[in-house]
Amino acid sequence: MNTATFNTRIKCAIVMILFMTLSIGPVPLTSTIGLYIVIFRPRWFKELVERIYSE
């Protein structure tokens, strides 16, 4: 596995775990970010997916 791909996957996993932990409050943070990604399809998300699957 490529080191850059592995590091990107680890960072994404840490951020998702952090978001899931913060979602315990009154605002579901993970769902809100997911809805934003589905509606607006930001460039940073496309680049992140390309980095993850760059092998």
MDAnalysis code that builds the backbone (N, CA, C; Angstrom):
import MDAnalysis as mda
import numpy as np

u = mda.Universe.empty(165, n_residues=55, atom_resindex=np.repeat(np.arange(55), 3), trajectory=True)
u.add_TopologyAttr("name", ["N", "CA", "C"] * 55)
u.add_TopologyAttr("resid", np.arange(1, 56))
u.add_TopologyAttr("resname", ["MET", "ASN", "THR", "ALA", "THR", "PHE", "ASN", "THR", "ARG", "ILE", "LYS", "CYS", "ALA", "ILE", "VAL", "MET", "ILE", "LEU", "PHE", "MET", "THR", "LEU", "SER", "ILE", "GLY", "PRO", "VAL", "PRO", "LEU", "THR", "SER", "THR", "ILE", "GLY", "LEU", "TYR", "ILE", "VAL", "ILE", "PHE", "ARG", "PRO", "ARG", "TRP", "PHE", "LYS", "GLU", "LEU", "VAL", "GLU", "ARG", "ILE", "TYR", "SER", "GLU"])
u.atoms.positions = np.array([
    [0.842, -1.176, 0.000],
    [0.000, 0.000, 0.000],
    [0.890, 1.241, 0.000],
    [0.491, 2.224, -0.754],
    [1.212, 3.482, -0.854],
    [1.157, 4.221, 0.484],
    [2.257, 4.824, 0.907],
    [2.305, 5.518, 2.194],
    [1.376, 6.716, 2.230],
    [1.298, 7.481, 1.146],
    [0.419, 8.647, 1.101],
    [-1.043, 8.225, 1.206],
    [-1.396, 7.147, 0.534],
    [-2.770, 6.630, 0.603],
    [-3.092, 6.168, 2.010],
    [-2.156, 5.461, 2.626],
    [-2.363, 4.971, 3.992],
    [-2.544, 6.127, 4.963],
    [-1.705, 7.160, 4.852],
    [-1.811, 8.317, 5.736],
    [-3.143, 9.042, 5.546],
    [-3.596, 9.167, 4.308],
    [-4.872, 9.824, 4.039],
    [-6.024, 9.022, 4.644],
    [-5.963, 7.703, 4.527],
    [-7.014, 6.865, 5.106],
    [-7.039, 6.982, 6.628],
    [-5.874, 7.020, 7.247],
    [-5.806, 7.154, 8.707],
    [-6.386, 8.493, 9.146],
    [-6.030, 9.568, 8.433],
    [-6.562, 10.895, 8.763],
    [-8.070, 10.933, 8.628],
    [-8.600, 10.337, 7.567],
    [-10.053, 10.304, 7.363],
    [-10.745, 9.516, 8.476],
    [-10.146, 8.403, 8.860],
    [-10.730, 7.590, 9.925],
    [-10.757, 8.357, 11.247],
    [-9.682, 9.058, 11.558],
    [-9.622, 9.839, 12.802],
    [-10.669, 10.945, 12.792],
    [-10.795, 11.639, 11.667],
    [-11.784, 12.722, 11.574],
    [-13.202, 12.168, 11.702],
    [-13.488, 11.033, 11.064],
    [-14.830, 10.448, 11.157],
    [-15.134, 9.991, 12.585],
    [-14.158, 9.426, 13.280],
    [-14.361, 9.032, 14.676],
    [-14.623, 10.266, 15.533],
    [-13.890, 11.344, 15.277],
    [-14.116, 12.592, 16.003],
    [-15.521, 13.127, 15.744],
    [-15.946, 13.128, 14.481],
    [-17.297, 13.598, 14.146],
    [-18.367, 12.725, 14.790],
    [-18.169, 11.407, 14.818],
    [-19.148, 10.523, 15.445],
    [-19.220, 10.781, 16.944],
    [-18.092, 11.101, 17.555],
    [-18.083, 11.408, 18.982],
    [-18.808, 12.722, 19.260],
    [-18.589, 13.718, 18.413],
    [-19.234, 15.013, 18.600],
    [-20.717, 14.982, 18.248],
    [-21.163, 13.993, 17.512],
    [-22.559, 13.906, 17.100],
    [-23.485, 13.489, 18.229],
    [-22.941, 13.203, 19.377],
    [-23.771, 12.804, 20.512],
    [-24.607, 13.986, 20.989],
    [-24.163, 15.197, 20.727],
    [-24.891, 16.399, 21.126],
    [-26.170, 16.586, 20.338],
    [-26.762, 17.771, 20.425],
    [-28.072, 18.012, 19.801],
    [-28.037, 18.110, 18.272],
    [-26.874, 18.359, 17.670],
    [-26.783, 18.492, 16.215],
    [-26.030, 17.286, 15.658],
    [-26.661, 16.506, 14.780],
    [-25.964, 15.364, 14.189],
    [-24.934, 15.834, 13.163],
    [-23.699, 15.961, 13.576],
    [-22.647, 16.556, 12.758],
    [-22.293, 15.704, 11.545],
    [-22.156, 14.396, 11.721],
    [-21.777, 13.520, 10.615],
    [-22.841, 13.528, 9.525],
    [-24.096, 13.459, 9.890],
    [-25.184, 13.483, 8.908],
    [-25.250, 14.816, 8.179],
    [-25.011, 15.896, 8.897],
    [-25.037, 17.221, 8.291],
    [-23.924, 17.379, 7.259],
    [-22.730, 16.928, 7.584],
    [-21.615, 17.000, 6.637],
    [-21.876, 16.088, 5.445],
    [-22.419, 14.901, 5.684],
    [-22.760, 13.997, 4.592],
    [-23.795, 14.602, 3.659],
    [-24.788, 15.268, 4.204],
    [-25.809, 15.928, 3.389],
    [-25.193, 17.063, 2.572],
    [-24.289, 17.824, 3.167],
    [-23.584, 18.894, 2.445],
    [-22.799, 18.322, 1.263],
    [-22.108, 17.200, 1.487],
    [-21.311, 16.583, 0.418],
    [-22.208, 16.094, -0.709],
    [-23.347, 15.496, -0.362],
    [-24.253, 14.980, -1.384],
    [-24.870, 16.114, -2.199],
    [-25.243, 17.200, -1.558],
    [-25.924, 18.291, -2.259],
    [-24.951, 19.131, -3.086],
    [-23.826, 19.542, -2.505],
    [-22.951, 20.514, -3.167],
    [-21.744, 19.902, -3.883],
    [-21.420, 18.639, -3.610],
    [-20.276, 17.955, -4.224],
    [-19.035, 18.852, -4.281],
    [-18.466, 19.193, -3.120],
    [-17.310, 20.102, -3.091],
    [-16.060, 19.483, -3.702],
    [-15.191, 20.338, -4.206],
    [-13.954, 19.894, -4.862],
    [-13.039, 19.158, -3.884],
    [-12.975, 19.615, -2.615],
    [-12.082, 18.992, -1.649],
    [-12.457, 17.534, -1.419],
    [-13.734, 17.192, -1.521],
    [-14.147, 15.806, -1.321],
    [-13.686, 14.934, -2.490],
    [-13.821, 15.444, -3.707],
    [-13.368, 14.702, -4.891],
    [-11.863, 14.459, -4.818],
    [-11.109, 15.479, -4.425],
    [-9.655, 15.333, -4.306],
    [-9.283, 14.337, -3.205],
    [-10.051, 14.347, -2.119],
    [-9.802, 13.404, -1.027],
    [-10.035, 11.969, -1.493],
    [-11.106, 11.732, -2.215],
    [-11.394, 10.394, -2.733],
    [-10.315, 9.959, -3.717],
    [-9.856, 10.874, -4.556],
    [-8.783, 10.534, -5.491],
    [-7.492, 10.163, -4.760],
    [-7.193, 10.862, -3.650],
    [-5.990, 10.533, -2.876],
    [-6.116, 9.178, -2.201],
    [-7.325, 8.852, -1.711],
    [-7.533, 7.578, -1.032],
    [-7.376, 6.413, -2.000],
    [-7.923, 6.552, -3.214],
    [-7.904, 5.451, -4.180],
    [-6.854, 5.648, -5.259],
    [-5.758, 6.294, -4.947],
    [-4.757, 6.618, -5.948],
    [-3.896, 5.439, -6.383],
    [-4.002, 4.315, -5.726],
    [-3.153, 3.171, -6.077],
    [-3.481, 2.629, -7.419],
])
